[in-house]
Amino acid sequence: MTVHSVSIKDLSLQYGNTQVLENLNLDIEQGEFIVLLGPSGCGKSTLLNCIAGLLDISDGQIFIGNRNVTWEEPKDRGIGMVFQSYALYPQMTVEKNLSFGLKVAGFKKDEIERRVKKASDMLQIQELLQRKPVELSGGQRQRVAIGRALVREADVFLFDEPLSNLDAKLRSDLRVEIKRLHQRLKNTMIYVTHDQIEALTLANRIAIMKDGVIQQLADPHTIYNRPVNLYVAGFIGSPSMNFLEGQLCQGDEDVFITNNGTVIPVASYDFMQPLNGNTNAVLGIRPEHIVTGSAAEEMPFKVEVDIDIVEPMGSETLVWTKLAGRSLTVSCDGDQQLEPGQRILLGFNPGRGSLFDAESTQRL
């Protein structure tokens, strides 16, 4: 029997008549970095708190290693947890914050010193050990919070939106540090966030959640390029995927015909199963998969459009236009000189897009 690092079996959680999680199953391998991703209220933090033992589940089982920890106390589960709010003791120095839990657990002084030194060296907070939290920046406090989890030398680390209180630059810096930390430790890490950039850059696999249900569990490349349904396709990507409604039609050549009659050939599209007759569908294409100018000439589908809005973003420029009566976002090279009202040729390969059944919203 395969022993997973963390295994969740038929987990359900109910508050009164409200079902928050229902029959959820998830197996996480040793050393894997799993990100639970979704909007507020989707159940991701609730699931993490169930794994941590901070919430009593209504049904199901939770295994860490080969141990059933469903009803064990958090301190006995072999986990280290990092919270969004840092949760540091304000009256204690950084060193005492790091060592306090170990002292309570009865570790000997030399072992505590070894673990505190190892964690502070790894996080480069040696010079902060005698300071109190009030004397630290947000990024430094979060490093200390991570350090407090590290000194436990746990098999599994849980992160509950640890970077959401930081500014953009600090988030980017600490994201790299967390990734480096995982590569060095090779421990299992479960990370909750609503930030798709964090998810795509950190995860081995991403579990995208909605209403307490995992919609798709896959590696970042698959999640981004082959979303399993319309929800995942629309949630992942910034700017968001463009969507066109219409009908898939079989013939000598399979085509997608938008609601206003624009014909888009889909011969290059890799269907999950053979197309069986005509069906109402939605075609999704990411802004960066649409090209302009001479590059558009080579594409299976090309059309001339008028630019509505231009948004310079530095390395890229976002262009807003319309196709088949729907708003369309195009990501262009930042060096292109583009103006509102300008007429441009754009094109794309539908094979790089995503087709969804209009009724079930599932990928075709």
N, C-alpha and C positions, 0 to 999 in steps of 0.2 A: 504494500500500500504506500503510495506517495505521501510523504509528510511535507505539507506546505508550511511556510513561515507563519502565515495567518490564513485561517480558513473560516468563512462565515457560511453557515448552513441554515437556509430557510428562516432568516431573521425577520421578525416582525416587531413593530413598536406602535402602540396605540395610546393616544391621550384621550380618554373618554370615548366619544364616538368618532374621533378623528384618527384615521390610519395614516401614520407618518412614513413608516417603512413596511413593506409587505412582501413576504417570501423572498427576501433578498439573498442571493448567493454570490460569493466572491472568494476566489483562491488567489493568494499572493505568494510568489516564490521567494526563497531565501535571497536576500540582497537586492530585491527589486525596489524600484522607486515608483510607487503608485500615486497618482494624483486624482483626487475626487473633485470634479469640476462641475459647476452649475451655478445658477442664480440664487439669490437669497430665498430661503424657504424650500429648496429642492430636497433637503434631507442629508446633505453631505456632512455637516458638522454633527448632526444627530447620529449618523453612522459612526463617525470617529469617536464620539463620546460613548457609544455602546461598546466599541472595541476597547476603549480605555477603562470601562467599568464605571463610568460616571453616571450612566443611566441604566436602569433595570429594563431588560427587554421583555416583551410580551410573549414571544415564542421564538424557538430556534436555538442554535448553539454557536459558540465562538471558540475556536481553537487557536492557540499560539504555540507553534511547534507541534508536539504531539499531545499537548495538555488541553483538556477541556476547561476553559477559564470562565465559562458563562456566568458563574455565580461567585467567582473569586473577587476579592477586594482589589482596587487599582494597584496598590503597593505590592501585591503578590503576583502581578501578571507579567513581570519582566519587561516593562515598557518605560520609555522616557517621553515626556510630553512637553511641547512648546506651545504656549498660548499666544493669542493675538495681543493680549493686554500686558505681556511681560510677566506680571504677577511676582515681582521681586519684593523682598522684605525691605522697606524703606530705611529702617533703623540699622540695618546690617551693612557692612562693607561688601564689596563684590566677592572677596575671598570667603566671607562667612555665608553669603548667599549660595555659593557653590558647594560649600562643605556641610551646610546645615542638615540636609536630608540624609547624608551619609552618617553624621553623628547620631541622629535620631535612630538610624537603622543599626547602630552599634558597631560600625567599622572602626578599626584601630587607627591611631593617629598617623602612623607612617603610610598606611594605605590611603587615607584621606588626602594626605599631602601629595602622594604620587598621582592620584586621579585629578586633583585640582590643577597640578602643574601640567599634566598631559592635556587637559581640556583648555587651559589658558594659553598654552603654547600653540595648540592647534587653531585657536580662534584669534590669536594675536592680541590678547587682552592682558598680558602680564603687567603692563604699567598701570592698569586700572584696578588692581586687586585691593588696594587700600582705600579706594573711593567708595562713596555711597551712591545709590541710584540717582539721587537728585543732582549729582555732579556729572552725570553722563548724558550724552545725546541719545536720541531715539535708537539710532543704529547700534550704539554701544550697549544700550540696555537689552536690545534683542540678542546681541552676541552673548551677553551674560545669561539670558534666559535659555539660549541654546546650550551654553556651557553647563548649566544646571542639569539639563537632560543628559548631556554627554557623560558626566561624572558617574551616572548610574551604570554605565557600560552595559546598557540593555540590548536585547536582541532586536527589538522593534522600537522605532522612534515615530511619534505621532506629532504632526505639525498642524495647528488650527489657525489658518490664515495669518502666519507669523509676520508677514511684511505689509499688511494692509494699512498699518498706522504710519508708515514711513513715506517720505517724499519719493518722487520718481527716480532720482539719481541713487538714493540709498537702496531702494528696492532692487535696482539693477545690480548694484555692487554686492548686496547680500545674497541675491539669487545665485550669482557666480560662486560665492563662498559656500553656500549650501550644496551646490552641485559638486564642488571640489571636495567638500566634507564627505559626501556620499561615496565618491570615487576612492577616497582614502580608507574609510571605515568599512565599506561594503556591507553595511547593515541594512535591514529592511526599513524602508521609510514610507509612511503613508501621510500624504500632504493634502490638506483641504484648501481650496482657493476658488474665487470667482473670476480670477484673472487668467485669461486664456494664454497670455504670453508666458506666465509662470508655468502653466501646465505644459505647453509645447516645448519649452526649453529644459524643464527639469525631469519630466517623466520618462520611464521606460514604457509604461502604459498609462492611458488616461481612461477613467470611468466617468462618462458624462451622465449626470443625473437630472431627472425631472420628476417632480411629484413623488419622490421616494423610490423611483425605479431607475435602474441603470439602463440608459438608452443604447449606449455603445461602449464596449471595453476593448481597446486596441492601442497599438503604438501610435505616436503622434502623426507619423506620415500617413497611416491608414485613415485615422480620424479626419485629417485635413483633406486628403485627396479622394477618399471613398466613404463619405459620411453615410450612415446606414438609413437615415431618414431626414425629412425636411427640418426637424427641430435641430438635430446635430449640425446640419449644413448651415443653417442660419445663425447658430450660436457661435460656431468656430469661424474665425477670420475677421480681420479688421483692416480695411473696411469689409463689410459683410458681402457674402455671395449675392450675385444678381440672380433674380428669378423671373422667368417668363412662363406664363400659362398658355396651354394649347393642347394639341392632340398629336399623339404618335400614330403615324399611318404606315401600314405595310404596303409594299409594292415592289416594282423592279429594284427600287432603291428606297430604303426606309428613310422617312423624313419626319421632322417635327414641324408642325404648322401652328404658329402662334394664333391667338384669338383674333388678331386683326389681319391674318392671312400671310404673314411673313413665313417663307419656307426655309427651313434650316436642315441640311442633310446630316444624318446621324450614322452613316455607314461606318465611321471610325469608332463609334461608341462600343464599349465592352459591356454588353448586357449580362446581368447575373443569370438570366435564363432566357431562352428564345422568345422573341416578341410574338405574342399570340393575338393577332387581330389589332384593330385600332383601339386606342385607349386614351382617356384624358390624362394628361401628364403635366409636370412642371420641369422645365429645364433650368438648371443652376450653373452659372459660370462665374468663376472668381475674377475680380477686377484685374489681377496681375496676369491672367491668362488671355487677356484681350490685348491685341497689338494694333499699332497704328501705322500709317504711311506705307512705305514699300514692303515692310514685313507683312502687312495685312494682305497684300496681293497673293501671297503663297498659301493663304488659309482656305479651308474648305468652305467657310462662310465669310463673306465680306459685304460691307454696306457703307454708304456715305451718310454721315450724321452731322448735325450742328451742335456745337458746344454750348451748354447752358452756363455752367459755372466752372471756374478753374481754382483749385486749392493747392498752392505750392507748399510742399512739406519738407523741402530740403533735398534729400536724396531721391525723392519721388514727387510727382505731381498728380493729384487726383483730378480727374475730369468727369463732370456730370453731364450726361446727355440723355437722349431717349432712344429706345429701340422697341419697335412693335407696340408703341403707345405706353411703354413702361419706363420708369427711371432706370438709368444704367450708369454704374460707376466704373471708370477705367483708370488703372494705375499706369502712369507713363513715367519715363525717365525724367529726372528732375531738370535735366539740361534742355529739354524740349521747350521751345517758345510757343505757347498756346494762349489763345485769347477767347473770351466769350463771344459767340456769334460766328466763330471760325468754322468752316466746313472741313471735316477730316474723314479719311477712309479708315475704318476699323474692321478687324476680322478676328476670328478665333476658330480653334479646332474643337468641335463638339465632343470629340473623343476625350478631351481633358475635362469636360464638364460632368455634371451629375444629373441623371434623370430620375424623377420620382413619380410614383402613381399618385394622381391628384386626390383619390379617395382615401387610400390607406396611408399615404405620405411616405411609404417605404421605397427604398432604392430599387430601381428596375435593372 
